Each structure stands twice: as structure tokens, then as C-alpha cells.
């Protein structure tokens, strides 16, 4: 078992907590980690995360690229600090605290607002539970919302992480809408109308029976309800049901983990799996063409019968 005293914090985490040497190899007048991070955020806000580089930041600050490495050792380290700064902290909740459901709704809205203000945050990789102070403040807020519910610590953590995931996914889709809107010059409602019309034109009941029914019912129309708001309410309803079971003294449902399918190491097995997937794809395509051919044959037969009836 490893000795905890031997553990060393990653430098980016240590910098975020203010416990790392700053800078590493002597200061450069007029330069600081704060200025580097703020400039990185400015560049990311303007052109996305892919536009951020040590050379771009150095150029904007009028320093050499090498001078930045006295403060941050790598771009990955910089991105951690940029994300920490851009997320900030959630609004302090009132005293007395909000009811748990209202508090979680508010937290989800603030998370979505943070992603909307800095859309590039969506592209920052997630490699585990947050460990920097600002990120942890969001987790802490979620746990506090559920503090008086009687849920276990593990349950409160799971609920808060799920809430964060819903907010991130909603921001991801909305960013896609914004980018598509800018590139096409259309409003989001116009985009929804276009998608709805395209789906009506492209999908067939033979191939996509359930989807056809949803399109015909207006599930993708511009005036359809926000699916993410609906998903959030369903999620909160599940939390409410669990809390009601606690009050009633009923046992809570045990979470069931779905094991990940094993990844075969044998190359022959992987190749066989690929061939099977390709065959299944080809079969679906063949069935689609068969349905189209049958439909066209029926259409021709109907036209022929109609012509024959007219000749009689």
C-alpha cells in the first residue's frame, strides 16, 4: 500500500489551490499566471478551445512563448486553470436554504449559464471527479441542496453529478444550435422547422416506424417542449419518489450496474465482430431497398390498373 506522504499533487491542481511555487524559474516583470489564464480565456471565448496555444497567448501579451513556461509547464495545465477560472463559483444560496428541488433547479440553471457564457468549457475533457476549488464548490452546493433529505452521501454525490451531466449535455446541444444558426443565418426556431421538414421528407414508416410517429406528432416542431427541461423534471421526480419511499419506511431500490461488454483482445475475434457489424448494416440497407422496390412496384401496378380501367 502506497504511503500517502509520497503523493504529489499535479501541478495544475496545486496552482489552483495556491500551494505550488509560482513561478517555477523566476518572475518575468509584467507577467503572471493570472494574466496568462485570463488571456487564454479571452482567446477561447473568441475562437474556441482549439485556438488557445502558448504562442497565441504569448503574442497577445507581447512576451516570448518560452517566458510563459516559467509559469505553466504545458497547455494541459493551462486548460485546467482556465476551466477553473471560467466556471467560477455558484451563487451563494439564501438562508434559510431553498427546498431541495428548487435548489437543484437553480444549480442546473447556473451550470448551464456558465457553459453558455464560455461554450469552450464543453470541450474541456472530464477525467474524473473535480478536484480544484471552484469546481468542488459546485459539487458542494449540490450536496448542500440535498443535505436535509436523509439521502446518503453517496446518493447525494450521484444526484449532483447526474445534474451536472444533464446541464453539460444541454449546453452542448444548444451550442450546436447557435453555431448552426450563425453559419446559416437562421433562428433556432427556423432550424427546428427545417429539421422537422427534412425528417418528414427523409424517413419512412417501414424503416423508422416509431420515429415516423413522433415526427407526425410534432415532437421535433419549433413549438415542442424543451426535452432537457422535461428530462430534468423526470430526474427530479425520481429523486422525489426515493425520498417518499424513505418517509414511508420502504426499502430503496438497489442500483444495478451494467457491466461493460468485454473488449476482445484476439485480433481474429475483433475482425469477426467488425464483419458482423458490416453485414448487419448491409442487411438493413438491403431491407430498405427492398421496401422501396416493393413500394415502387405497387405504385406502378396501381398506375397500370388505373390506365387499364380508363381504356375499358
Buried (B, 14 or more C-beta within 10 A) or exposed (E): EEEEEEEEEEBBBBBBEEEBEBBEEEEBEEBBBEBBBBBBBEBBBEEBBEEBBBEBBBBEBEBEEEBBBBBBBEBEBBBBBBBBBBBBBBEEBEEEEBEBBEBBBBBBEBBBEBBBEBBBBBBBEEEEEBBBBBBBBBBBBBBBBBBEBEBEEEBBBEBBBBBBEBBBBBBEEBBEBBEBBEEEEBEEEEBBBBBBEEBEEEBEEBBBEEBBEBBEEEBBBBEBEEEBEEEBEEBBEEBEEBBEEBEEEEEEEEEEEEEEEEEEEEEEEEEEEEEEEEEEEEEEEEEEEEBEEEEEEEEEEEEEEEEEEEEE
